[in-house]
Amino acid sequence: MDKNFQEEFTHVIKFKPPLYKQRHQFVKDLVEKYKPKKVADLGCADCSLLRMLKFCSCIEVLAGVDICANVMKENMHTLSPLPVDYLQPSERSLTVTLHHGSVAHKDPCMLGFDLVTCIELIEHLEESELEKFPEVVFGFMAPSIVVISTPNSDFNPLLPGVMLYRHPDHKFEWNQGQFQSWALETARCYDYSVEFTGVGHPPTGMEKAGFCTQIGVFVRKYPQTGESVQSEKPTEAVYKTVFKAVYPSLKDEKYLKNAVISEVIFTAQIIKHRLMSKREEYRDDPERKSKFQPSMDCFPDYLGKLVVKKSMEPFVSGNEVYIPLATIFSVPKVNRLCGTFEKLCKLIAGKVTLSSDGSAVVFNIEDEDN
Amino acid sequence: MTGRARARGRPPRQGSAPPAVGDAPPQQTPQPLQPQQPQQLQQLHAPPPLSEEPGGHGHLRGFESVLQERRPEGLQVSSGLQDLSLRDRGGRRRDFHDLGVNTRQAMVHVQESKTGFSGRMIKLTTNHFRLTSRPQWALYQYHVSYSPEMEARRVRSALLFQHEEHIGKTHAFDGSILFLPKKLENKVTELFSRTRNGEDVKITVTLTNELPPTSPTCLQFYNIIFRRLLKMLNLQQIGRNYYNPSDPVSIPNHRLMVWLGFTSSILQYEENIMLCTDVSHKVLRGETVLDTMYSLHSQVGEERFRDTCAKELIGLIVLTKYNNRTYRIDDIDWDNSPKGTFRKSDGSEMSFVEYYKKQYNIEISDLMQPVLISQMKRKRGNIQGPVALIPELCSLTGLTDKMRSDFNMMKDLAIHTRLPPEQRQREIGRLLTYIQKDDNVQKELRNWGLSFDYKTVSFTGRVVQGEKIFQSGNMLDYNPQFADWTRETRGVPLIRAVPVDSWLLIYTRRNYDVANTLLQSLFKVSPSMGIRMSKPNMIEVDDRTEAYLRVLQQRVTPDTNIVFCILSSSRKDKYDAIKKYLCTDCPIPSQCVLARTLSKPQTIMTVATKIALQMNCKMGGELWSVEIPLKQVMIVGIDCYHDTVSGKQSIAGFVASLNQTVTRWFSRCVVQSRGQELVDGIKACLQTALRNWSKWNKCLPSRIFVYRDGVGDGQLNTLVNYEVPQFLDCLKSIGTDYSPRLTVIVVKKRVGARFFAEFGGGLKNPPPGTVVDTVVTRPEWYDFFIVSQTVKNGCVAPTHYNVVYDTSQLKPDHVQRLTYKLCHMYYNWSGIIRVPAPCQYAHKLAFLVGQSIHREPNMMLSDRLYYL
């Protein structure tokens, strides 16, 4: 191939979206496909992949490991829960942890993951580290899936300005053959299967060069190992935790309780409000009642339909309004949160004023008038 | 400093023109609302992409504000080099602390001392903490340039920080300006780095400045460092403050959640640099904008739905689900939906649904919802102009006006937010303990060579003597401690009681009884006040706005003294229509009262007394007075009302005293649409006020005091440089030989400072009349605090007075005393209020016009307190 032709290409090649985004998207698609619960990103650097993954609703544990603590520290706050996460705790639980350590060392905190990603990691490893890497990831961590991406040096001639390696910190860059033989050997050794793909398509006519970034997806062939096997492994902690964030979740009783109480009282208030305004209208202006009723009844729709059974009807007695818990429980949102009526009663116990037999929420309407 | 702007390094540009003296004020240029047309909406920006999440740029958020040096008058701190590099950023960012506005230096008589002397001493503590730095501490400011030029800030940072062994681990860098706690060996340091692409880059780090601890740049720098500390303590930033999300108080009755947090600012005070920190409560709502829309829809129905949404939602601040940003809702685009598209920064089109799915994995469930529009005031990253938000993904924060007027809700909230002095001080102390105990925070502080005094500052204030209240020759014997003379005024005739000979009483049929009870009560209470009251013209109307208006058109005569309307609901449109008609087309004072207020037999006499007093004031009566020792003085009050709902109008209320006893007030207001300057209108107001004063007093006032309220954080500069000269201009225009003494005082109710009186080992609110003019005031200002009011629960908030212009030659003590006296003169409250009466009158007027009338009221009413 003549040199001029190549140079022409070097000006043309520009990936859209940028290559790093394509790599992240690749991981995200994989997560969507396999729905792992626990995901670890080795060499997480500025945490940008983790930041993207925290929005994936299947993930409950997210961990990052990097050899440089500073780069993680600089960006770790972006992994903290947002105000809204506290306001509307989600159904799933999520814990994000960042560890400072090397992928050449085993640490028990890395056990039990479903997916381990090593995006543009291995080319930064020294030879000695690279030697230990397969044993740590495939032998020790042994997740069901491992994703490894690395630059494809076959593609380098097509990139402008790349002399030796794409980044000064790269210790090596493999061509397709080198990567694949390493990957196949590793897979064989630890009983994984591997498939090769990549992101960053070569320009037409240059297909031989392969993807700009080559990716190997390793899938463990043997089933999940039991706890017993893992406990035999060395368990001394060598990683240092630099960041940990536990997201508020409805799985946590504290947040569930708050959510349920809030929903119960709010629902009860709406029902009470409806009841009272109906009464007031009736008292003040009997002839107008019919005219106003339709608009009142559609607030909110489902409540209107629900209050049918006599036993579930809210009522006023003296200065108090009684709203049966059964009515409140029939509201979809409350129902979804609690699951069972017993759970509802348990969660609101002591926090919501109930009637003496515990069957209804009670409001005193005296207070309202001042 | 909201800390959101992203700084972008630029090399200093030698050629840029220096700022002309007195050039455009550094205020935001109002953007005209763009017509909402579909093609324009195509260009809306979606909220910033993931990579721009706050905190993502781990280094100095809001660093730009540090760099934005004001043009100091007399405070020459920064080198020319820095000034140059900053000029082209323009005045987008506001300086919330009004640093660099030095008004005291122009007032010779307060150069030496600005403190008063009268009253008894009182021991006070405050919520200020001294910031200490080691001796000879300085902050070193470097300029960093790259050759070849690097554009991206990230790259610039990364390249520079490859040399941490040279510059140290402690640094603050915004892409072009680097702050270090230590001095580098050489004035100019050259470093060499290599980019990812293998390009060699020469970095030149040049020392541009050694900043002493008190320089304004340093002060802003402290504030940024302090924000870093708060973030390290895992507090969440919402708006300007930081909150602790882990222990929220939830108020399920109203679906509210309250987060406890802290406000903080570090400033140069009289003798020390201090941190002023106060407890702040953030009210958050557990519902999204879409939830609110649903419930509004079911409440008001299809017909009024859109209007109601606009009324309820526009102006609110929302928090987005996917990042830590807050936006103000400026408009609702009903023609758009999540299916609509926007243009991404790379030029491609994408629908909102797609965007949120792709970027945040969020499924938008309701595809029919409208889209919220937020006009960005500042450029945020590469995003400018309107931003589209999806209601479903926005959480509401704060309270709406409707919620504020909900008595029960506010009562439930107050339990959690009104902390008594001891508890408040304890919460504040807790923040300081966190800072003291946290290793990382301490390390950061140590690295910068900074530290705090973890004990609050205490000092002595003064409690000036109580003012005597006079009513028709009687001196009321009230207890100044309670700041209230409601009981003492009973049975004492008013200074000037206006007879009510001809008046209308309008009510609906169901309020017939209420109207009668009211009438009986009024007849019972008015004689002792000296008010002669005839039988009214009783008119029954249908409960419709048009019915009220028709009655007014038919029955009001030129002889009518006042119109009294009993309203059956707090529906605003009826009230607005009545007020509008009676303030503009047919200028007659009016009194509207809710039937509910009159329905309780046990309170009817108190209510009737208050109503009688109010009616009397509205017709030009006078209630009580205090001693005003100054002669020929005119007192002016100005306040502004900003229409947040339509966002189109601002109203300035202007009142000026008419007589020696300052019991009568002239009023006017300026209705000003977006983009117009307020000052021109105020000039005209002052002119008419002077004309009226001279009509009443047969001469012109020799002294004028202007109490100016409604000056926002960061607007002081504008006020000093534009408004005050306009006042002077106006006075000059009256006549060449006329040169009265003018004093302009900026009144600020929302201040961070809190004072606590040490009392028997505990902390109490300071008594009314407490004046503070040392330690926590600012050296460059002639300013003081007065606590004039009392509060039943919670902490009393002092009012800050900043005398920005003064040719009165009066002693500070006299200015303080006059100010305190004026706090006694608000006729709608028989007690002392937070601000001087003219400010409160101006506020009332601006509020009435802004809320109900929307244009300047008829001048026929201008000598009466019709707006009470």
Interface residues (C-beta under 8 A of the other chain):
Chain A: K16 S48 R51 M52 F55 C56 S57 K73 E74 N75 H77 T78 S80 P81 L82 P83 V84 Y86 L87 Q88 G161 V162 M163 R166 H167 P168 N258 I261 S262 E263 V264 I265 F266 Q269 D284 D285 S295 C298 F299 P300 D301 D367 E368 N370
Chain B: L50 S51 E53 P54 G55 G56 G58 H59 R194 R196 N197 G198 E199 K231 N234 Q236 I238 Y243 P245 P248 S250 P252 N253 R255 M257 W259 L284 R285 G286 T288 Y294 S295 S298 Q299 V300 G301 L319 T320 K321 Y322 N323 N324 D346 Y360 N361 I362 S395 F407 N408 R510
